[in-house]
Amino acid sequence: MQARPLNLSSFEPYFISSPFSSELNNRVPVEYHDHPEFGSIPYNSGLDSAIELIDRRTEYSRSFIKAGTDGSTIYSQKGYFPLHYLDNQGRWMTYDSRLHPSSNQQNLFEAPHQYSPVSVNVGGLYTTIRNGQHSIRFNNSLELFYQDSLGNRTSLGTCSWTNYTAGSEGIHISNAWQGIDIEILVSDGTIKTNYLVNSPTLYTSGFLVFVDHLDVGAGCSVQFVSQNLDAWGNNVSSREIIGSDGLQKFLIGEALGYDQSNNRA
C-alpha cells in the first residue's frame, strides 16, 4: 500500500450541504433546525446519499436515513474515538482536526473543532495547542546554530516563514534556512514538526542545533519524562508540561533524526 500524499496546499470546507436536506424537516425536531450543521454531510462520514438525524448525535455515534426511502433505511455510525464534541452552546459538533484559514486574521490557520484546538500562525512565527485554559506556544521564532566538536555555537539565523504553502493537514516552508525546509503537520490535537535537510551541509563535523523559544504559559513548568541520555550526555527523552496543580497538560515527544535512506540516526 502506498502512503497518501499529505495535503499541504489546499483547504476543504468544514461541511457540505446535502442536496436531500429538505427530507429532514419533518424528521428532526424543530429546535435542531438552527444547528450549524443541520442538513449537511458530516466530514468523514462517507455517506453522500444519506441524511443525518442530527438530534440523535452522541459523542461517539450518529444516525442517518437513506435519501428517498421515506425513512425506511437507517444507518448508524460509531467510532472508537470521538465523532463529536460539545461546543460552548452545548451542541454536538463534528470533530474535525483539519486546518482552515482564520476568518479574522491573515496568515493564521486553525483547527478549532476538537478537544485540543491547534493553530499555525505564520504571521506571528509560531504554533499553538490549547488544552482547556492552558496553551503552549512552540515552533516559536526558531533559530539554527552550528555547533562544533568543542561545543562552540555559531548562529545560522532565524527561520524564514516567507515561502510557504498551507493546506488541511499542515504547512510546508521552503528554505526556512538555506537548503532546509520545514513541515508542520497537524492531526487530532497534535502538531509534528519535520526539518528537511535538502542539500549537503557546509560542515563536515559538529551538529546543527535547532532552538525553539518555548512558551508554556504562566504557572506551568517543563520536566523530562526520564533520564535518557545520548552519547554526548544530552537528555533526549520526552518532556512534560506540568500545570500548577501538578498534572500533565502537554507532552513534547522525543526528537528523532533519519538519514536519506530513512535509517534512524
Secondary structure by P-SEA (a helix, b strand, c coil): ccccccccccccccbbbbcccccccccccccccccccccccccccccccccccccccccccbbbbcccccccbbbbbbbccccbbbcccccccccccccccccccccbbbcccccbbbbbcccccccccccccbbbbccccbbbbbbccccbbbbccccccccccccccbbbbccccccbbbbbbbcccbbbbbbbbcccccccbbbbbbbbbccccccbbbbbcccccccccccccbbbbccccccccccccbbbbbccccccc
